[in-house]
């Protein structure tokens, strides 16, 4: 049975997908790994805080 996803569920899925995309682009073998991670951290933090709105009671 297929169900309609809520707007909140779609937003959470989008956040998780973006987090996954960012993490998948970070490779420890790159010379700029630490710099790249530092650059992406604010966006990852923002996405995690956004997710927290839906998961913390």
C-alpha distances in whole Angstrom, upper triangle without the diagonal:
4,6,10,12,16,19,20,17,18,22,22,20,22,25,24,24,27,29,28,29,32,33,32,35,37,39,42,44,45,48,46,44,45,46,42,41,43,42,38,39,39,36,34,35,34,30,31,32,29,27,29,28,25,25,28,29
4,7,9,13,16,17,15,15,19,19,17,19,22,21,21,24,26,25,27,30,30,30,33,35,37,40,42,42,46,44,41,43,43,40,38,40,39,36,36,36,33,31,33,31,28,28,30,27,24,27,26,22,23,27,27
4,6,9,13,14,12,13,16,16,15,18,20,20,20,23,25,25,26,29,30,30,32,35,37,40,42,42,45,43,41,42,42,39,37,39,38,34,34,34,31,29,31,29,26,26,27,24,22,24,23,20,21,24,24
4,6,9,11,10,10,14,15,14,16,18,19,19,22,23,24,25,27,29,29,31,34,36,39,41,41,44,42,40,40,41,37,36,37,36,32,33,32,29,28,29,27,24,24,25,22,20,22,21,18,20,23,23
4,7,8,6,7,10,11,10,12,15,15,16,18,20,20,22,24,25,26,28,30,33,36,38,38,41,39,36,37,37,34,32,34,33,29,29,28,25,24,25,23,20,21,21,18,16,19,18,14,16,20,20
4,5,5,6,9,10,11,12,14,15,16,18,20,21,23,25,26,27,29,31,34,37,39,39,41,39,36,37,37,34,32,33,32,28,28,27,24,23,24,21,19,19,19,16,15,17,15,12,14,18,18
4,5,5,6,9,10,11,12,14,15,17,18,20,21,23,24,26,27,29,33,35,38,37,40,37,35,35,35,31,30,31,29,26,26,24,21,21,21,19,16,18,17,14,13,16,14,11,14,17,18
4,5,5,6,9,10,11,12,14,15,17,18,20,21,23,24,26,28,31,33,36,36,38,35,33,33,33,30,28,29,28,24,24,22,19,19,19,16,14,14,14,11,10,12,10,8,11,14,15
4,5,5,6,9,10,11,12,14,15,16,18,20,21,22,25,26,29,32,34,34,37,34,32,32,32,29,27,28,28,24,24,23,20,19,19,17,14,15,15,12,10,13,12,9,11,14,16
4,5,5,6,9,10,10,12,14,15,16,18,20,21,23,25,28,31,33,33,35,33,31,31,31,28,26,28,26,23,23,22,19,18,19,17,14,15,16,13,11,15,14,11,14,17,19
4,5,5,6,9,10,11,12,14,15,17,18,20,21,23,27,29,32,31,33,31,28,29,28,25,24,25,23,20,20,19,15,15,16,13,10,12,13,9,9,12,11,10,12,15,17
4,5,5,6,9,10,11,12,14,15,17,18,20,22,25,27,30,30,32,29,27,27,27,24,22,23,22,19,18,18,15,13,14,13,9,10,11,8,6,10,10,8,9,13,15
4,5,5,6,9,10,10,12,14,15,16,19,20,23,26,29,28,31,29,26,27,27,24,22,24,23,19,19,19,16,14,16,15,11,12,14,11,9,13,13,11,13,16,19
4,5,5,6,9,10,10,12,14,15,17,19,22,25,27,27,29,27,25,25,25,22,20,22,20,17,17,17,14,13,15,13,10,12,14,11,10,14,14,13,15,18,21
4,5,5,6,9,10,11,12,14,16,17,21,23,26,25,27,25,22,23,22,19,18,19,18,14,14,14,10,9,11,10,6,8,10,8,7,11,12,11,13,16,19
4,5,5,6,9,10,11,12,14,16,19,21,24,24,26,24,21,22,22,19,17,19,18,15,15,15,12,10,12,12,8,9,12,10,8,12,13,12,13,16,19
4,5,5,6,9,10,10,13,15,18,21,23,22,25,23,21,22,22,19,17,20,18,15,16,16,13,11,14,14,10,12,15,13,12,15,17,16,16,20,23
4,5,5,6,9,10,11,13,16,19,22,21,23,21,18,19,19,16,15,16,15,11,13,13,10,9,12,11,8,11,13,12,12,15,17,16,17,20,23
4,5,5,6,9,10,11,14,17,20,19,21,19,16,17,17,14,12,14,14,10,10,11,9,6,10,10,7,8,12,11,11,14,16,16,16,18,22
4,5,5,6,9,10,13,16,18,18,21,19,16,18,18,15,13,16,16,12,13,15,12,10,13,14,11,12,15,15,13,16,19,18,18,21,24
4,6,5,6,9,12,15,17,17,19,17,15,17,17,13,13,16,14,11,13,15,12,10,14,15,12,14,17,16,16,19,21,21,21,24,27
4,5,5,7,10,13,16,14,17,15,12,14,14,10,9,12,11,7,10,11,9,8,12,13,11,12,16,16,16,18,21,21,21,23,27
4,5,5,8,11,14,13,16,14,11,12,13,10,9,12,12,9,10,13,11,9,12,14,12,13,16,17,16,18,21,21,21,23,27
4,6,7,11,13,13,16,15,12,14,15,12,11,15,14,12,14,16,14,12,16,17,15,16,20,20,19,22,24,24,24,26,30
4,6,10,11,10,13,12,10,12,13,9,10,13,12,10,13,15,14,13,16,18,16,17,21,21,21,23,26,26,26,28,32
4,7,9,8,11,9,6,9,10,7,7,10,11,9,11,14,13,12,15,17,17,17,20,21,21,23,26,26,26,28,32
4,5,6,9,9,6,9,11,9,9,13,13,13,14,18,17,16,19,21,20,21,24,25,24,26,29,30,29,31,34
4,5,8,8,5,8,11,10,10,13,14,14,15,19,19,17,20,23,22,22,25,27,26,27,31,31,30,32,35
4,6,9,7,10,13,12,12,15,17,17,18,22,22,20,23,26,25,25,28,30,29,31,34,35,34,35,39
4,5,5,9,10,9,11,13,14,15,17,20,20,19,22,24,24,25,28,29,29,31,34,34,34,35,39
4,6,8,9,9,11,13,14,15,17,20,21,21,23,25,26,26,29,30,31,32,35,36,36,37,41
4,6,5,6,8,10,10,12,14,17,18,18,20,22,23,23,26,27,28,29,32,33,33,34,38
4,6,5,6,9,10,11,12,15,16,15,18,20,20,21,23,25,25,27,30,31,30,31,35
4,5,5,6,9,10,10,14,15,14,16,19,20,20,22,24,25,26,29,30,29,30,34
4,5,5,6,9,10,12,14,14,16,18,19,20,22,24,25,26,29,30,30,31,35
4,5,5,6,9,11,12,12,14,16,17,18,20,22,22,24,27,28,28,29,33
4,5,5,6,9,10,10,12,14,15,15,18,19,20,21,24,25,25,26,30
4,6,5,8,10,10,11,13,15,15,17,19,20,21,24,26,26,26,30
4,6,7,8,10,11,13,14,16,17,19,20,21,24,25,26,27,30
4,6,6,6,9,10,11,12,14,16,17,18,21,22,23,24,27
4,5,5,6,8,10,10,12,14,15,16,19,21,21,21,25
4,5,5,6,9,10,10,12,14,15,17,19,20,20,24
4,5,5,6,9,10,10,12,14,16,18,19,20,23
4,5,5,6,9,10,11,12,15,16,16,18,21
4,5,5,6,9,10,10,13,15,15,16,19
4,5,5,6,9,10,11,14,15,15,19
4,5,5,6,9,10,12,13,14,18
4,5,5,6,9,10,10,11,15
4,5,5,7,9,10,10,14
4,5,6,8,9,11,14
4,5,6,7,9,12
4,5,5,6,9
4,6,6,8
4,6,8
4,6
4
